[in-house]
Amino acid sequence: FSRDCFWVVQNDPSVINVLYPDAFATYWVASFDIPVGGKVFLKGEFPHARYSSLHIYNPILQPLDAIADY
């Protein structure tokens, strides 16, 4: 299938608090396959926010790595 945006899902904190206790956090979700030995390069700027992070999970949602900007 094809889509025009990298981000697949964005939660709406006014509807459901996904990861308690932060009632005002917004979480964006993207999913893609990386072949064995493949690499992903991210280029951009952290948003003007009090906190931002990127987390990588495997297909069974075990955390693999993360980058945080405090």
C-alpha positions as CSV (number, residue, x, y, z in Angstrom):
1,F,0.0,0.0,0.0
2,S,1.1,3.6,-0.3
3,R,0.6,6.6,1.9
4,D,1.6,10.3,1.7
5,C,2.9,10.7,5.2
6,F,5.6,9.0,7.2
7,W,3.6,9.2,10.5
8,V,0.9,6.6,10.6
9,V,-0.9,7.6,13.8
10,Q,-1.1,10.6,16.1
11,N,-2.9,10.3,19.4
12,D,-5.3,13.0,20.6
13,P,-4.5,13.7,24.3
14,S,-8.0,15.4,24.7
15,V,-9.6,12.0,23.9
16,I,-7.3,9.5,25.7
17,N,-4.2,9.7,27.9
18,V,-2.0,7.1,26.2
19,L,0.9,7.0,28.6
20,Y,-0.1,8.3,32.1
21,P,0.7,10.6,33.9
22,D,1.4,13.3,31.2
23,A,-2.1,14.4,30.2
24,F,-0.9,16.8,27.5
25,A,1.6,14.6,25.6
26,T,1.2,13.9,21.9
27,Y,2.6,10.7,20.5
28,W,3.3,10.1,16.8
29,V,3.7,6.6,15.4
30,A,5.5,5.4,12.3
31,S,6.2,1.9,11.1
32,F,8.6,0.7,8.5
33,D,10.7,-2.4,7.7
34,I,14.4,-2.3,7.7
35,P,16.2,-5.1,5.9
36,V,18.9,-7.0,7.9
37,G,22.1,-4.9,7.8
38,G,20.0,-1.8,6.7
39,K,20.2,1.6,8.2
40,V,17.9,4.5,8.8
41,F,19.0,8.1,8.8
42,L,16.9,10.8,10.4
43,K,17.4,14.4,9.5
44,G,15.5,17.3,11.1
45,E,15.2,19.5,14.2
46,F,13.7,18.8,17.5
47,P,10.5,20.7,18.1
48,H,10.3,23.7,20.4
49,A,8.9,21.8,23.3
50,R,9.8,21.1,26.9
51,Y,10.8,17.5,25.9
52,S,11.0,15.5,22.8
53,S,12.3,12.0,22.1
54,L,12.4,9.2,19.5
55,H,12.0,5.6,20.5
56,I,12.7,2.5,18.4
57,Y,10.8,-0.7,19.1
58,N,10.9,-4.2,17.4
59,P,7.8,-5.8,15.9
60,I,6.7,-7.2,19.3
61,L,7.1,-3.7,20.9
62,Q,10.2,-4.3,22.9
63,P,12.3,-1.1,23.1
64,L,15.6,-1.2,21.2
65,D,16.9,2.4,21.4
66,A,16.0,6.0,22.1
67,I,17.2,9.6,21.7
68,A,16.0,12.3,24.1
69,D,16.2,16.1,24.0
70,Y,15.7,17.6,27.4
